[in-house]
Amino acid sequence: MTRSLTSMLVALGMMGVGCGGEESIVPVEDGLLGRPPAGEGVQITTGDFEVKSGDEAQDCYFFRVRDLAVSGGMPADEPMILHRTQIAYNPGSHHMNIFRVRTILELDPDKGAIQRSLNGASPCSKSVNWKDWPLIANSQNDGSFDWTYPEGVGNELMPDEWIMLQTHYVNATTQKTPDVGHVDVNLWTMPRSKLELQMGTLFATKQSIRVCQSNPTPTYSGTCQFNSPTPVQIIGANGHFHSRGKEFDMYNWDGMSATKPLQKDQFYESLQWNEPPMKHAPELDLEVTPSGGIWYSCKFEWHQPPPSVGCQGLNALDKELFGTPDDQLDCCYTFGNTVDRAEHCNVFAYYYPKSDDLKCF
């Protein structure tokens, strides 16, 4: 990566003046959030970008932690302990995720600070490229989001780590972007001396989903297990699917049962594909027993694809991605990134203490 691109991104994140009271979000000229005062956090931003009619823009922005620390008036060689997240963006966003970079495949920070993808045609749109990248933050709601973690809980980022902000804007059939795309994120920090419990995150996808003309109302389920010898506390959760999604549920799971948990164990429900709720502490504070985890399910309802796609387009994608034989093509929405042509069943969760042995099926 060129140093000039990194410097440009950090500079973008420093527009405007510091915000006021601890829990306030203060708009600034040319931005959506006022940045944290020096020494208290950092801001990362996409700046403005165009999303033309008929397009889906999914872009990846890379930042090195030590560079962010310097931009926020903090020591370059010390970890940043995240304790609060603020997110704001213009209407039209389909999702915003921030990941910690791990295994490098096609998506590599050395290939550029900004890596763009138009209509699913580059590494930034292929989930295999970040399949083992731990989540830092996510949002899919219009307006602003502000969450301070429970006392003593923090997410520790090391100086030489890279993080990646991924934004997906849609200006097509099921979603519109009325103006330019723009995302601002404030990552507030706390002193290392106040860190008592490491926060862990969970991001899982059910990639076997098929929502087909002859099977129009399927339900798909998955599990994620915290292989922890001590109880785990879930403090944040939300789900994500596209416009065929009708209901997203999460349950407290004992880690052993092969059947769906009882209704009393449900802790999350979303009936809105485009504005799924984000539940977090203090409202959500759920204890999971040792070696327990999460059971999640997605209910779908097939509907006719838009004229710009048609069943021919869905069948072509099904054949290209999954090698489905001609006699089994059934106008199916399969797992994929583009909103008008594909579906998702993705679960996001935040918990403590962090587990190094987390498995999803």
KEMI-641118 format. One record per residue (C-alpha): residue number from 1; x, y, z. Coordinates in nm, 4 decimals. Each point is the difference from the previous one (the first is absolute). Layout:
# residues N
{nr->NUM, c1->X, c2->Y, c3->Z}
...
END
This chain:
# residues 361
{nr->1, c1->0.0000, c2->0.0000, c3->0.0000}
{nr->2, c1->0.1272, c2->0.3467, c3->-0.0757}
{nr->3, c1->0.0552, c2->0.2243, c3->0.2967}
{nr->4, c1->-0.1821, c2->0.2845, c3->-0.1743}
{nr->5, c1->-0.3265, c2->-0.1959, c3->-0.0186}
{nr->6, c1->0.0166, c2->-0.0916, c3->0.3669}
{nr->7, c1->0.0702, c2->0.3609, c3->0.0905}
{nr->8, c1->-0.2937, c2->0.1151, c3->-0.2097}
{nr->9, c1->-0.2405, c2->-0.2335, c3->0.1804}
{nr->10, c1->0.1221, c2->0.1044, c3->0.3428}
{nr->11, c1->-0.0350, c2->0.3638, c3->-0.1004}
{nr->12, c1->-0.3578, c2->-0.0623, c3->-0.1134}
{nr->13, c1->-0.0713, c2->-0.1436, c3->0.3426}
{nr->14, c1->0.1192, c2->0.3198, c3->0.1689}
{nr->15, c1->-0.2436, c2->0.2465, c3->-0.1611}
{nr->16, c1->-0.1801, c2->0.2418, c3->0.2286}
{nr->17, c1->0.0280, c2->0.0625, c3->0.3722}
{nr->18, c1->-0.0236, c2->-0.2185, c3->0.3076}
{nr->19, c1->-0.3423, c2->-0.0962, c3->0.1363}
{nr->20, c1->-0.1445, c2->0.1221, c3->0.3284}
{nr->21, c1->-0.1444, c2->-0.2147, c3->0.2823}
{nr->22, c1->0.0922, c2->-0.3657, c3->0.0231}
{nr->23, c1->-0.3237, c2->-0.1397, c3->-0.1464}
{nr->24, c1->-0.0626, c2->0.2696, c3->-0.2633}
{nr->25, c1->0.0315, c2->-0.0252, c3->-0.3789}
{nr->26, c1->0.0917, c2->0.3368, c3->-0.1486}
{nr->27, c1->-0.0264, c2->0.0509, c3->-0.3785}
{nr->28, c1->0.2877, c2->0.1856, c3->-0.1631}
{nr->29, c1->0.0405, c2->0.1701, c3->-0.3355}
{nr->30, c1->0.0546, c2->-0.2558, c3->-0.2803}
{nr->31, c1->-0.0504, c2->-0.2896, c3->0.2429}
{nr->32, c1->-0.2633, c2->-0.1780, c3->0.2061}
{nr->33, c1->0.1833, c2->-0.0298, c3->0.3348}
{nr->34, c1->0.2283, c2->0.2226, c3->0.1982}
{nr->35, c1->0.3216, c2->-0.1889, c3->0.0714}
{nr->36, c1->0.1001, c2->-0.0982, c3->0.3559}
{nr->37, c1->0.2291, c2->0.2400, c3->0.1870}
{nr->38, c1->0.3726, c2->-0.0736, c3->-0.0262}
{nr->39, c1->0.1006, c2->-0.2990, c3->0.2083}
{nr->40, c1->-0.3549, c2->-0.1358, c3->0.0346}
{nr->41, c1->-0.0573, c2->-0.1748, c3->-0.3317}
{nr->42, c1->0.0244, c2->0.0129, c3->-0.3786}
{nr->43, c1->-0.2268, c2->0.0605, c3->-0.2956}
{nr->44, c1->-0.0005, c2->-0.1918, c3->-0.3274}
{nr->45, c1->-0.2060, c2->0.1083, c3->-0.2979}
{nr->46, c1->-0.0699, c2->-0.0771, c3->-0.3631}
{nr->47, c1->-0.0619, c2->0.3588, c3->-0.0989}
{nr->48, c1->-0.2651, c2->0.0569, c3->-0.2710}
{nr->49, c1->-0.0310, c2->-0.2427, c3->-0.2933}
{nr->50, c1->-0.2453, c2->-0.0392, c3->-0.2872}
{nr->51, c1->-0.2403, c2->-0.2939, c3->-0.0376}
{nr->52, c1->-0.1526, c2->0.0144, c3->-0.3486}
{nr->53, c1->-0.3514, c2->-0.1210, c3->-0.0784}
{nr->54, c1->-0.0082, c2->-0.3779, c3->-0.0433}
{nr->55, c1->0.3302, c2->-0.0517, c3->0.1836}
{nr->56, c1->0.1137, c2->-0.1669, c3->0.3205}
{nr->57, c1->0.3235, c2->0.1383, c3->0.1410}
{nr->58, c1->0.1869, c2->-0.2094, c3->0.2556}
{nr->59, c1->0.3345, c2->0.1504, c3->0.0955}
{nr->60, c1->0.2743, c2->-0.0956, c3->0.2453}
{nr->61, c1->0.2096, c2->0.2599, c3->0.1879}
{nr->62, c1->0.3169, c2->-0.1093, c3->0.1830}
{nr->63, c1->0.1574, c2->0.1685, c3->0.3033}
{nr->64, c1->0.3045, c2->-0.0981, c3->0.2048}
{nr->65, c1->-0.0616, c2->0.0299, c3->0.3739}
{nr->66, c1->0.3213, c2->0.1890, c3->0.0801}
{nr->67, c1->-0.0807, c2->0.2606, c3->-0.2675}
{nr->68, c1->-0.3471, c2->0.0458, c3->0.1454}
{nr->69, c1->0.1442, c2->0.0343, c3->0.3496}
{nr->70, c1->0.2314, c2->0.2794, c3->-0.1119}
{nr->71, c1->-0.2895, c2->0.1761, c3->-0.1759}
{nr->72, c1->-0.1934, c2->-0.0113, c3->0.3288}
{nr->73, c1->0.2844, c2->0.1370, c3->0.2149}
{nr->74, c1->0.0871, c2->-0.3369, c3->0.1570}
{nr->75, c1->0.3308, c2->-0.1908, c3->0.0208}
{nr->76, c1->0.0867, c2->-0.1888, c3->-0.3205}
{nr->77, c1->0.1457, c2->-0.3064, c3->0.1734}
{nr->78, c1->-0.2756, c2->-0.0735, c3->0.2517}
{nr->79, c1->-0.3230, c2->-0.1987, c3->-0.0534}
{nr->80, c1->-0.3245, c2->0.1904, c3->-0.0526}
{nr->81, c1->-0.2719, c2->-0.1245, c3->0.2384}
{nr->82, c1->-0.3391, c2->0.0642, c3->-0.1626}
{nr->83, c1->-0.2803, c2->0.0697, c3->0.2462}
{nr->84, c1->-0.2639, c2->0.1901, c3->-0.1981}
{nr->85, c1->-0.1147, c2->0.0042, c3->-0.3623}
{nr->86, c1->-0.1831, c2->0.2775, c3->-0.1875}
{nr->87, c1->-0.1198, c2->-0.0530, c3->-0.3579}
{nr->88, c1->-0.1806, c2->0.2340, c3->-0.2390}
{nr->89, c1->-0.0624, c2->-0.0168, c3->-0.3736}
{nr->90, c1->-0.2120, c2->0.1391, c3->-0.2798}
{nr->91, c1->-0.3159, c2->-0.1871, c3->-0.1119}
{nr->92, c1->0.0495, c2->-0.2842, c3->-0.2482}
{nr->93, c1->0.2409, c2->-0.2113, c3->0.2035}
{nr->94, c1->-0.0673, c2->-0.3733, c3->-0.0096}
{nr->95, c1->0.2633, c2->-0.0772, c3->0.2604}
{nr->96, c1->0.3144, c2->0.1315, c3->0.1664}
{nr->97, c1->0.2434, c2->-0.2453, c3->0.1572}
{nr->98, c1->0.3441, c2->0.0504, c3->0.1559}
{nr->99, c1->0.2343, c2->-0.3003, c3->0.0198}
{nr->100, c1->0.3485, c2->-0.0772, c3->0.1330}
{nr->101, c1->0.2158, c2->-0.1228, c3->-0.2884}
{nr->102, c1->0.1246, c2->-0.3571, c3->0.0373}
{nr->103, c1->0.0637, c2->-0.2541, c3->-0.2807}
{nr->104, c1->0.0834, c2->0.1814, c3->-0.3253}
{nr->105, c1->-0.1459, c2->-0.1419, c3->-0.3210}
{nr->106, c1->-0.0999, c2->0.2371, c3->-0.2831}
{nr->107, c1->-0.0943, c2->0.2856, c3->0.2331}
{nr->108, c1->0.3317, c2->0.1450, c3->0.1127}
{nr->109, c1->0.0709, c2->0.3416, c3->0.1577}
{nr->110, c1->0.3247, c2->0.0106, c3->-0.1988}
{nr->111, c1->-0.2125, c2->0.0336, c3->-0.3140}
{nr->112, c1->-0.1381, c2->0.3374, c3->0.1027}
{nr->113, c1->-0.1615, c2->0.1896, c3->0.2848}
{nr->114, c1->-0.3292, c2->0.0090, c3->-0.1933}
{nr->115, c1->-0.1127, c2->-0.3042, c3->-0.1997}
{nr->116, c1->-0.3295, c2->0.0436, c3->-0.1791}
{nr->117, c1->-0.2518, c2->-0.2510, c3->-0.1326}
{nr->118, c1->-0.2810, c2->0.0844, c3->-0.2423}
{nr->119, c1->-0.2890, c2->-0.2481, c3->-0.0212}
{nr->120, c1->0.1905, c2->-0.2815, c3->0.1675}
{nr->121, c1->0.2955, c2->-0.0090, c3->-0.2374}
{nr->122, c1->0.3118, c2->0.0198, c3->0.2213}
{nr->123, c1->0.1581, c2->-0.1614, c3->0.3109}
{nr->124, c1->-0.1742, c2->0.2500, c3->0.2304}
{nr->125, c1->-0.3311, c2->-0.1709, c3->-0.0891}
{nr->126, c1->0.1134, c2->-0.3608, c3->0.0537}
{nr->127, c1->-0.0525, c2->-0.1166, c3->0.3575}
{nr->128, c1->0.2650, c2->-0.2710, c3->-0.0241}
{nr->129, c1->0.2565, c2->0.2806, c3->0.0212}
{nr->130, c1->-0.0976, c2->0.0919, c3->0.3579}
{nr->131, c1->-0.1366, c2->-0.3317, c3->0.1265}
{nr->132, c1->0.2331, c2->-0.0066, c3->0.3038}
{nr->133, c1->0.0199, c2->0.3770, c3->0.0606}
{nr->134, c1->-0.1429, c2->0.0789, c3->0.3474}
{nr->135, c1->-0.2786, c2->0.2553, c3->0.0158}
{nr->136, c1->0.0514, c2->0.3356, c3->0.1726}
{nr->137, c1->-0.3305, c2->0.1782, c3->-0.0711}
{nr->138, c1->-0.2998, c2->-0.0155, c3->-0.2333}
{nr->139, c1->-0.3174, c2->0.1917, c3->-0.0777}
{nr->140, c1->-0.2859, c2->-0.0005, c3->-0.2514}
{nr->141, c1->-0.2270, c2->0.2703, c3->0.1398}
{nr->142, c1->-0.0569, c2->0.3469, c3->-0.1412}
{nr->143, c1->0.0868, c2->0.2858, c3->0.2313}
{nr->144, c1->0.2604, c2->-0.0247, c3->0.2733}
{nr->145, c1->0.1137, c2->-0.2743, c3->0.2372}
{nr->146, c1->0.1760, c2->0.0527, c3->0.3322}
{nr->147, c1->0.0976, c2->-0.2824, c3->0.2371}
{nr->148, c1->0.2251, c2->0.0073, c3->0.3039}
{nr->149, c1->0.1028, c2->-0.3507, c3->0.1134}
{nr->150, c1->-0.0515, c2->-0.1139, c3->0.3601}
{nr->151, c1->0.2477, c2->0.1282, c3->0.2569}
{nr->152, c1->0.3390, c2->-0.1683, c3->-0.0247}
{nr->153, c1->-0.0758, c2->-0.1643, c3->-0.3368}
{nr->154, c1->0.2167, c2->0.0928, c3->-0.2988}
{nr->155, c1->0.1160, c2->-0.1199, c3->-0.3419}
{nr->156, c1->0.3806, c2->0.0141, c3->-0.0195}
{nr->157, c1->0.1615, c2->0.0870, c3->-0.3338}
{nr->158, c1->0.3751, c2->-0.0422, c3->-0.0388}
{nr->159, c1->0.2204, c2->0.2697, c3->-0.1635}
{nr->160, c1->0.1046, c2->-0.1967, c3->-0.3094}
{nr->161, c1->-0.3474, c2->-0.1345, c3->-0.0750}
{nr->162, c1->-0.1978, c2->0.1094, c3->-0.3031}
{nr->163, c1->-0.3735, c2->0.0571, c3->0.0219}
{nr->164, c1->-0.2415, c2->0.0178, c3->-0.2926}
{nr->165, c1->-0.3185, c2->0.2062, c3->-0.0285}
{nr->166, c1->-0.2354, c2->-0.1493, c3->-0.2583}
{nr->167, c1->-0.2956, c2->0.2003, c3->-0.1246}
{nr->168, c1->-0.2754, c2->-0.1204, c3->-0.2354}
{nr->169, c1->-0.2314, c2->0.2551, c3->-0.1612}
{nr->170, c1->-0.2873, c2->-0.0943, c3->-0.2325}
{nr->171, c1->-0.1802, c2->0.2120, c3->-0.2589}
{nr->172, c1->-0.1985, c2->-0.2715, c3->-0.1785}
{nr->173, c1->-0.3460, c2->-0.1563, c3->0.0296}
{nr->174, c1->-0.0460, c2->-0.0908, c3->0.3666}
{nr->175, c1->0.2099, c2->0.2860, c3->0.1426}
{nr->176, c1->0.0755, c2->0.3545, c3->-0.1123}
{nr->177, c1->0.2811, c2->0.2455, c3->0.0738}
{nr->178, c1->-0.1581, c2->0.3457, c3->-0.0320}
{nr->179, c1->0.3275, c2->0.1915, c3->0.0337}
{nr->180, c1->0.3677, c2->-0.0905, c3->0.0357}
{nr->181, c1->0.1277, c2->-0.2839, c3->0.2158}
{nr->182, c1->0.1865, c2->0.0988, c3->0.3156}
{nr->183, c1->0.0996, c2->-0.1863, c3->0.3190}
{nr->184, c1->0.1595, c2->0.1377, c3->0.3182}
{nr->185, c1->0.1067, c2->-0.2179, c3->0.2936}
{nr->186, c1->0.1396, c2->0.1136, c3->0.3352}
{nr->187, c1->0.1966, c2->-0.2608, c3->0.1953}
{nr->188, c1->0.0298, c2->0.1280, c3->0.3570}
{nr->189, c1->0.2688, c2->-0.1439, c3->0.2256}
{nr->190, c1->0.0656, c2->-0.0519, c3->0.3696}
{nr->191, c1->0.3268, c2->-0.0319, c3->0.1967}
{nr->192, c1->0.1516, c2->-0.3468, c3->0.0090}
{nr->193, c1->-0.0033, c2->0.0210, c3->0.3802}
{nr->194, c1->-0.3828, c2->-0.0111, c3->-0.0091}
{nr->195, c1->-0.0201, c2->-0.3121, c3->-0.2186}
{nr->196, c1->-0.1381, c2->-0.2913, c3->0.2029}
{nr->197, c1->-0.1641, c2->-0.2222, c3->-0.2624}
{nr->198, c1->0.0832, c2->-0.0458, c3->-0.3686}
{nr->199, c1->-0.3032, c2->0.0276, c3->-0.2279}
{nr->200, c1->-0.0395, c2->-0.2682, c3->-0.2662}
{nr->201, c1->-0.2048, c2->0.0173, c3->-0.3187}
{nr->202, c1->-0.1794, c2->-0.2529, c3->-0.2157}
{nr->203, c1->-0.0780, c2->0.0200, c3->-0.3721}
{nr->204, c1->-0.1519, c2->-0.3011, c3->-0.1762}
{nr->205, c1->-0.1719, c2->-0.0643, c3->-0.3331}
{nr->206, c1->-0.2302, c2->-0.2831, c3->-0.1095}
{nr->207, c1->0.1220, c2->-0.0548, c3->-0.3558}
{nr->208, c1->-0.2255, c2->-0.2964, c3->-0.0882}
{nr->209, c1->-0.3143, c2->0.2138, c3->-0.0352}
{nr->210, c1->-0.2168, c2->-0.0458, c3->-0.3105}
{nr->211, c1->-0.3265, c2->0.1926, c3->-0.0341}
{nr->212, c1->-0.1630, c2->-0.1539, c3->-0.3088}
{nr->213, c1->-0.3167, c2->0.0289, c3->-0.2033}
{nr->214, c1->-0.1097, c2->-0.3565, c3->0.0857}
{nr->215, c1->0.1002, c2->0.0363, c3->0.3695}
{nr->216, c1->-0.1045, c2->0.3589, c3->0.0716}
{nr->217, c1->-0.0024, c2->0.0105, c3->0.3828}
{nr->218, c1->0.3094, c2->-0.1829, c3->0.1319}
{nr->219, c1->0.1590, c2->0.0431, c3->0.3423}
{nr->220, c1->0.3732, c2->-0.0468, c3->0.0585}
{nr->221, c1->0.1680, c2->-0.0383, c3->0.3377}
{nr->222, c1->0.3544, c2->0.0056, c3->0.1337}
{nr->223, c1->0.1886, c2->-0.0184, c3->0.3282}
{nr->224, c1->0.3062, c2->0.1648, c3->0.1500}
{nr->225, c1->0.1651, c2->-0.1487, c3->0.3075}
{nr->226, c1->0.2233, c2->0.1754, c3->0.2526}
{nr->227, c1->0.2284, c2->-0.2802, c3->0.1135}
{nr->228, c1->0.0615, c2->0.1804, c3->0.3270}
{nr->229, c1->0.0387, c2->-0.1698, c3->0.3402}
{nr->230, c1->-0.1699, c2->0.3008, c3->0.1613}
{nr->231, c1->-0.3285, c2->0.1789, c3->-0.0779}
{nr->232, c1->-0.0037, c2->0.2531, c3->-0.2844}
{nr->233, c1->-0.1978, c2->0.3243, c3->0.0125}
{nr->234, c1->-0.1632, c2->0.1106, c3->-0.3284}
{nr->235, c1->-0.0284, c2->0.3797, c3->-0.0069}
{nr->236, c1->-0.0839, c2->0.0749, c3->-0.3649}
{nr->237, c1->-0.1751, c2->-0.1695, c3->-0.2935}
{nr->238, c1->-0.1603, c2->0.0634, c3->-0.3370}
{nr->239, c1->-0.0841, c2->-0.1919, c3->-0.3159}
{nr->240, c1->0.0202, c2->0.0714, c3->-0.3715}
{nr->241, c1->-0.1780, c2->-0.1234, c3->-0.3114}
{nr->242, c1->-0.1345, c2->0.1462, c3->-0.3233}
{nr->243, c1->-0.3555, c2->0.0819, c3->-0.1113}
{nr->244, c1->-0.1201, c2->-0.3635, c3->-0.0134}
{nr->245, c1->0.0782, c2->-0.0258, c3->0.3728}
{nr->246, c1->-0.3072, c2->0.0033, c3->0.2252}
{nr->247, c1->0.1188, c2->-0.0961, c3->0.3479}
{nr->248, c1->0.3408, c2->-0.0276, c3->0.1660}
{nr->249, c1->0.0133, c2->-0.1652, c3->0.3439}
{nr->250, c1->0.2741, c2->-0.0741, c3->0.2532}
{nr->251, c1->-0.0214, c2->-0.2305, c3->0.3009}
{nr->252, c1->0.2131, c2->-0.0851, c3->0.3001}
{nr->253, c1->0.1254, c2->-0.3517, c3->-0.0817}
{nr->254, c1->0.1428, c2->-0.2625, c3->0.2360}
{nr->255, c1->0.2621, c2->-0.1117, c3->-0.2549}
{nr->256, c1->-0.1328, c2->-0.3568, c3->-0.0161}
{nr->257, c1->-0.3667, c2->-0.0124, c3->-0.1056}
{nr->258, c1->-0.0724, c2->-0.0829, c3->-0.3635}
{nr->259, c1->-0.3427, c2->0.1665, c3->0.0029}
{nr->260, c1->-0.0912, c2->0.3668, c3->0.0085}
{nr->261, c1->0.0006, c2->0.1453, c3->0.3536}
{nr->262, c1->-0.3266, c2->0.0881, c3->0.1714}
{nr->263, c1->-0.1716, c2->0.3319, c3->-0.0561}
{nr->264, c1->0.1025, c2->0.1154, c3->0.3490}
{nr->265, c1->0.3630, c2->-0.0188, c3->-0.1169}
{nr->266, c1->-0.0492, c2->0.2486, c3->-0.2847}
{nr->267, c1->0.1916, c2->0.3248, c3->0.0544}
{nr->268, c1->-0.0135, c2->0.1634, c3->-0.3440}
{nr->269, c1->-0.2610, c2->0.0426, c3->-0.2745}
{nr->270, c1->0.0064, c2->0.2054, c3->-0.3189}
{nr->271, c1->-0.2937, c2->0.0357, c3->-0.2373}
{nr->272, c1->0.1605, c2->0.2804, c3->-0.2031}
{nr->273, c1->0.2508, c2->-0.0906, c3->-0.2676}
{nr->274, c1->0.1031, c2->0.3585, c3->-0.0740}
{nr->275, c1->0.0054, c2->0.1343, c3->0.3589}
{nr->276, c1->0.0815, c2->-0.2952, c3->0.2286}
{nr->277, c1->0.0145, c2->0.0967, c3->0.3668}
{nr->278, c1->0.3317, c2->0.0028, c3->0.1816}
{nr->279, c1->-0.0405, c2->-0.1216, c3->0.3593}
{nr->280, c1->0.2791, c2->0.0792, c3->0.2420}
{nr->281, c1->0.0790, c2->0.0470, c3->0.3677}
{nr->282, c1->-0.1464, c2->0.1113, c3->0.2295}
{nr->283, c1->-0.3203, c2->-0.1256, c3->-0.1693}
{nr->284, c1->0.1736, c2->-0.3229, c3->-0.1022}
{nr->285, c1->0.2047, c2->-0.1735, c3->0.2684}
{nr->286, c1->-0.0372, c2->-0.3761, c3->-0.0516}
{nr->287, c1->0.1989, c2->-0.2696, c3->0.1773}
{nr->288, c1->0.0906, c2->-0.3078, c3->-0.2063}
{nr->289, c1->0.0974, c2->-0.3112, c3->0.1953}
{nr->290, c1->0.3501, c2->-0.1514, c3->-0.0394}
{nr->291, c1->0.0406, c2->-0.1597, c3->-0.3470}
{nr->292, c1->-0.3335, c2->0.1522, c3->-0.1052}
{nr->293, c1->-0.0671, c2->0.2373, c3->-0.2854}
{nr->294, c1->-0.2503, c2->0.1482, c3->-0.2440}
{nr->295, c1->-0.2640, c2->-0.1661, c3->-0.2182}
{nr->296, c1->-0.1157, c2->0.2260, c3->-0.2844}
{nr->297, c1->-0.2563, c2->-0.0394, c3->-0.2788}
{nr->298, c1->-0.1121, c2->0.1887, c3->-0.3107}
{nr->299, c1->-0.3450, c2->-0.0269, c3->-0.1571}
{nr->300, c1->-0.0365, c2->0.1016, c3->-0.3652}
{nr->301, c1->-0.2755, c2->0.0597, c3->-0.2540}
{nr->302, c1->0.0776, c2->-0.0242, c3->-0.3711}
{nr->303, c1->-0.1278, c2->0.2697, c3->-0.2322}
{nr->304, c1->0.0414, c2->0.0730, c3->-0.3674}
{nr->305, c1->0.3402, c2->0.1546, c3->-0.0786}
{nr->306, c1->0.0019, c2->0.3527, c3->-0.1447}
{nr->307, c1->-0.0193, c2->0.0278, c3->-0.3804}
{nr->308, c1->0.3641, c2->0.1090, c3->-0.0155}
{nr->309, c1->0.0960, c2->-0.3432, c3->0.1404}
{nr->310, c1->-0.2787, c2->-0.2473, c3->-0.0801}
{nr->311, c1->0.0098, c2->-0.3740, c3->0.0610}
{nr->312, c1->0.2536, c2->-0.0277, c3->-0.2801}
{nr->313, c1->0.2407, c2->0.2181, c3->0.1986}
{nr->314, c1->-0.0526, c2->-0.1974, c3->0.3224}
{nr->315, c1->0.0513, c2->-0.3300, c3->-0.1812}
{nr->316, c1->0.3168, c2->0.1252, c3->-0.1682}
{nr->317, c1->0.1429, c2->0.1086, c3->0.3365}
{nr->318, c1->-0.1001, c2->-0.3320, c3->0.1600}
{nr->319, c1->0.1799, c2->-0.1887, c3->-0.2738}
{nr->320, c1->0.3078, c2->0.2242, c3->0.0106}
{nr->321, c1->0.0475, c2->-0.0054, c3->0.3774}
{nr->322, c1->-0.1187, c2->-0.3476, c3->0.0937}
{nr->323, c1->0.0155, c2->-0.2020, c3->-0.3220}
{nr->324, c1->-0.3690, c2->-0.0904, c3->0.0250}
{nr->325, c1->-0.1082, c2->-0.2275, c3->-0.2906}
{nr->326, c1->-0.2481, c2->0.1411, c3->-0.2481}
{nr->327, c1->-0.2763, c2->-0.2393, c3->0.1053}
{nr->328, c1->0.0270, c2->0.1230, c3->0.3617}
{nr->329, c1->-0.0108, c2->0.3739, c3->-0.0691}
{nr->330, c1->-0.3086, c2->0.1431, c3->0.1718}
{nr->331, c1->0.0194, c2->0.3805, c3->0.0047}
{nr->332, c1->0.1815, c2->-0.0172, c3->0.3355}
{nr->333, c1->0.1469, c2->0.2773, c3->0.2093}
{nr->334, c1->0.3236, c2->-0.1479, c3->0.1322}
{nr->335, c1->0.2669, c2->0.1272, c3->0.2384}
{nr->336, c1->0.1656, c2->0.3105, c3->-0.1395}
{nr->337, c1->0.0686, c2->0.3675, c3->0.0415}
{nr->338, c1->-0.2174, c2->0.1807, c3->-0.2552}
{nr->339, c1->-0.3351, c2->0.1040, c3->0.1449}
{nr->340, c1->-0.2247, c2->-0.0541, c3->-0.3060}
{nr->341, c1->0.1507, c2->-0.3391, c3->-0.0963}
{nr->342, c1->0.1032, c2->-0.1754, c3->0.3214}
{nr->343, c1->-0.0778, c2->-0.0613, c3->0.3668}
{nr->344, c1->0.1748, c2->-0.0013, c3->0.3355}
{nr->345, c1->-0.0538, c2->-0.1494, c3->0.3439}
{nr->346, c1->0.2699, c2->0.1674, c3->0.2092}
{nr->347, c1->0.0273, c2->0.0187, c3->0.3782}
{nr->348, c1->0.1994, c2->0.2592, c3->0.1973}
{nr->349, c1->0.0586, c2->-0.0215, c3->0.3744}
{nr->350, c1->0.2159, c2->0.1681, c3->0.2655}
{nr->351, c1->0.0924, c2->-0.1683, c3->0.3272}
{nr->352, c1->0.2495, c2->-0.0346, c3->0.2844}
{nr->353, c1->0.2365, c2->-0.1464, c3->0.1028}
{nr->354, c1->0.1553, c2->-0.0613, c3->-0.3401}
{nr->355, c1->0.0257, c2->-0.3666, c3->-0.1025}
{nr->356, c1->0.2796, c2->-0.1351, c3->-0.2185}
{nr->357, c1->-0.2022, c2->-0.3112, c3->-0.0862}
{nr->358, c1->-0.3144, c2->0.1115, c3->-0.1811}
{nr->359, c1->-0.1592, c2->-0.2332, c3->-0.2557}
{nr->360, c1->-0.3002, c2->0.0634, c3->-0.2286}
{nr->361, c1->-0.1937, c2->-0.2577, c3->-0.2018}
END
